[in-house]
Amino acid sequence: MAEKARILIIDDEEIVRDSCTQILAKGNYEILTASNGKDGLALLEEFQPDLALVDLKMPGISGFEVLEQIHAYDPTIVAIVITGFATVASAVEAMKKGTYDFLPKPFTPDELRMLVRRGLERRKLVLETIRLRKEKELLREHFAAIVSHELKSPLGAVQQNLFVLADDLAEKMTEEQKEKVSRLQGRIGDLVELINTWLRVISVDISKIRDDFKPLSIETVITKAVENVEPQAIRKDNEIKPKLSASLPKVSGNEGTLVEAIVNILNNAVKYSRIGEKIEIEAESDHSHISMHITDSGVGIAAEDLPHIFEDFYSGKTRPKGERSSGVGLGISKRIIEAHDGKISVKSKLGEGSSFTIRLPVIKT
């Protein structure tokens, strides 16, 4: 049997309290009443109502104050104002401050039942949204743990053994071999740093990125990002064409995370582009901001996917055959950009490609 919804009725008129109770008696509700605001508020913690019917005009504590305290106690409680026609304007004002709806006196039983039913459905949706948000945060925490344990630890071991091996073979390797080992060490170091970035970004405290902020050249950031993605682009015969305005101003930021934000977008551009297509990355300044545009002519993004592509673990349905997506990259990029006080947006049309825009504030001189 479903748990009964709890309804609190606060009204100084006994006839209103009784009529509401009688009208709702046949529903699956548990009902308590109070004749004034003080007594009604005293029942909040004990009763934990799902919905409250509150008269605006009562002696002592006003209905407005009761509504404010109910909202402060638990903003998910659905509040419905009971009011006379003379105070409809006040009821509308209460709705502007978060009240769900109002019920003018006199009201019919059907009007009360319908409004209560809708209010309780609203609370159910709100609570479900909160539950899903908590599950999403839990998933993010689990993902961080998986990244740390399944990726960071093995890579750390490989990195340590490679250092030892390079030292043991230092006198036996040719210069070319030493150069290859050095590049390998660098790549592994980049991977470890990338994992550390993921862990910082996925964590709740995004402000940690700000600890390493310093003046940065966007040209350098873009160049490093392009170099990182170029091997994948070459394999698909995709050309990445940077177009940078001369003498771009510097931004304040963390180079590693900004590179990663752009790499994630470029990787997607390559992944979702057809063989032989070009990908453009442009940067320009309007003196207060730098705007970067990353444009491809690939498969594009479906209209129903566009509002969700920056959500963690969301993967759209449209992609080239054989391509996979973890649904993590764009969410990480968004948090990185926002940690730099910037904004990221996208325009796309299915079958015609996508264009991502990143705007970052410049350092004022």
N, C-alpha and C positions, 0 to 999 in steps of 0.2 A: 504493500500500500504506500502511495506517495506521501512524503512528509507534508504536513499541513503548513500552508503559508501563514505567517504571523502578521496580523493587522492591528495597528494601534490607532484608536480614535480619540482625538483630543478636541473637545468642544464643550463650552460652558452651558449649552442648552441640553437638558436631559432628553427632550423629545427627539433631538437630532441624534444623540448617542444611541438611544433605544431603537429608532427607526433604522439606522445604519446596521446595527447589530442584527435586527430581525431580517432585514433584506439579505444580508450576507450569511445568515445562519445555515442555509442549506448548502453552501459552498464548502470546499475542503479547506476551511480557514480556522485558525485559532485567534480569537479576538479579545483584546483588552481595551478598556476605556478609561479616560481621565477627564475630570471636569474643568481642569485649568492647565496652563502651560507648565507650571512647576511640577505638578504631580505627573504629568505626561513625560517630562524629561527625566524624572526619577525612575521611570519604568524602562528607559532605554537599555541600560546595561543588563537588567534582569530579564527583559522580554526579548531583546534582540529582534525588533520587528523587520519584516521585509518591506512593508508599506505603512505609511502614516497618513491619516486623514486629519488635517489641522484646520481649525477655524481661525480666521485672521483676527476677528474682533473678540477678544476675551479680556476679562479683568486681570490685573496683575501683569504677568509676563505677556507681551504681545505675541500674536501669531508669527510675525516676522522674526522676532527673536527666537521663538521656538524652532522655526524652520532653519535659521542659521546654526543653532546648536545641534540640531539633528544632522545637518550636513557636515558640521565639524566632527561630530562623533563617528559618522559612517556615511560618506558621500554616495554609497551604493543604495542606501535606503530610498525608496521611491516616495516622494512627498506629494500629496495632492491637497490643494487648498479648498476648504469649504467656505463659501462666501455668499453674502446677500447681493442682490443686483446692484445695490448702492456702492458696493466696494469692488466691482468687477475690475476697475482700473488698477486697484491695489493688487488684485490677484494676478493680473497680467504682469505687473511689476515684479511680483514674486517669481513668476515663471522666468523672467529675464535673469534672475539670480540663481536659477538651477532647479526650481520646482517643476515637477513633471507636467502637471495640468491643474485645472481648477474646476470645481463643481458648484454652480450657482444654486442657491436655495430659491424656491423649493425644487427638488429633483425627483425624478421618477425612479422606481426600483431598477428598471432596465439601464438607465443612465449610470447609476452607481455601479451596478454589476459590470457593465462594459468597461467603465473607466478603471475599476479595480483590476479586472482581468488583463487589460492592456498594460497597466502599470506593473503588474507582477511579471508579465512576459518581458517587459523592458528590463526589470531587475535580473531576470534569468539570463538574458543576453549579456548584460554588463558583467555578471559574475562569470559567465562562460569565457568572455573576452579576457578577463583578468586571469582565469585559470590557464588559458592558452598562452598568455604572455609569460606566465611563470614557467610553463613547460618549455617555452622557447629559451628562456634564460638558463634553465637547467640543461637543455640540450647544448647550449653554448658552452657551459661549464664542462660538460662531459667531453665535448669536442676538444676543448683546450687540454684536458687531461690525456686524451688519446694522442693528440699531436705531440705533447710533451714526452709521453712514455714510448709510443710506437715509432716516432720519428727522431726526436731530439737525442734520446739515449743511444740508439744505434749509430747515428751520424757522429755523435761525440766520440764513440769508440773507434770508428773508422778514422776520424780526424787525428786522434791520439796515436793510433798505430801507424798512420802515414807519416807523422812527424818522426817517430822512432825509426821507421824504415828508411826515410830520406837521410837521416843522420848516419845510419849504419852503412848505407851504400854511397855516401857522399864522395868517397875517393874512387869508386868504381864506375860511376855514371858519367856519360858524356855531357857536354854542355846542353845539347839538345834534350837529353833525357831529364836533366835537372830542370830545364825550362818547362817540360811537360808536367813533371811532378809539382813544380811551383804553381802552375796553372790549376792543377787538380786540387792542391791545397786551398787555393783561392776560391775555387768553385764550392768546395765543401764548406769553407768558411762562410761564403755567401748564403748557402742553404741553412746553416746553423743560425745565422743572423736573421734570415727570413722566418724561420720557425719562431725565434724569439719575438719577432715583430708580430706574427700571428697571435702569439700568446698575450702580448701586451694589448693588442687591438681587441681581441675577443674578450679580454677581462673587462670587468665593469668600470675600472678606473682608467678611462681613456686619457685622462690628463697626464699620465706618465710620459706620453709621447712628448709633451711640452718641455720636459726636463732638459732635452738636448737641442732645443731650438737655437739656431744661429742664422746669420744672413746666408742665403743660398742663391746661386745662379740657376734660373730655370733652364737655360741652355744646357748646363751640365746635367741636371736631373733628367731632361728629355733624352740627351745623348746616351746616358747610362741605361735608361729604360729601353731605348731602341736596340742597343748592343745586346741587352739581355734577351730580347725576343727574336733577334735576327736569325738565329739558327733554325727556329721553328718556321719563320717566314720563308727562308731559303728552301726548306724542304717542300713547301707548297708553291714555290715560285711566286710568292707574294713580295711586292716591293713596298717598304715603308719609307715614305717621303716626308721628312721634316721640313716645315716652312716656318722659319722664325723671323720675327721682326728684329731689326737691328737695335742693339743697346737696350735690351729689356731690363727694367729695374729688378732689383733683388726682392726676394720674399723672405720672411722669417719662418724657418721650419726645420724639420728633421729630414735630412737627405735620404736616408735609407727607406723611411716609410713613404715619402713622396714618390721615390722611384718605384716602390712596390705598387702604389696606387695606380700609377700609369702603366706599369707592366701588366697588371691584371686586366686593364681595359684593352691594351694592345694584344695580349694573348687571346682575348675573346674575339677581337677583330680578325686575327689570323684564323682562329678556330672556325669562325662563322663566315669567312670569305671563301669564295671559290678559287680554284687553282688559277694562278696567273694574274689575280686582281691586285690593285694598288690600295694601300692604306695611307691616308694622309694624317699628319699631326701638325697642327698650326699653333702658334703662340703669338699673341699681340697684347698690347697694354693700352689702357685708357687713363694712365697716370695714377689711378686709385687701385686698380685691379689688373691682374694678368689673367687673360682668358686663354685656355688651351682647348682646341677642338680636335678630337680624334674621330676620323670619318672613314667608314668602309662602305663598299657597295655589295655586301654579302647578302645573306638570307633574310636579314631584318628581324624585327621582334613583333610578335602578334600584339594587337591592341589590348587584349585581355591580360597579357603578361606585363606590359609596360609599368603599371602601378606597383608591381611586386618585385622587379628585378634587383632592387637594392636590399631586399630582405634576405636574412641569413638562410642558407640552405634551399633557397628557391631556385628552381631550374625550369626555364620555359620549355614549351613543347617543340618549338621550331629549332632544328639544328641539322647540319649536314650529316649524312649517313655515317655512322661509325664514331661520331664525336660524342664525348661525355662531358658532363659538367657537375661539379660538386655543389654549385650554388653558393660558394663561399666568397669568391674573389671580389665581386662587386659590392657586397656588404662590407667587406674589409676596406675597400677603396673609399666608400662613403664615409665610414667612421674616421679614416685617416684625414680625408679632406675637411670634414667638419671639425676635427681636432686642430686644424690649421686655420680655423675661422673662415673656411671656404665653402663653396657649394658645388654640387655635381648634379647634372641633369642629362637627359637623353631625349633625342627625337629619332623616331624610327618608323619605317613603313615596310610591311611584310613584302619580301621579294626585292626590295630596293636598297637595303642597307641601313646603317645606323650612324648617328653622330652624337658622341658624348662631349659635353662641355664642362670644364673645370674652371672655376673662378677663385682666385686666391688674392687676398689683399697684399699690396706691395708695401715695402718699408718706406715710410715717409721721411724725406730728407729735408 
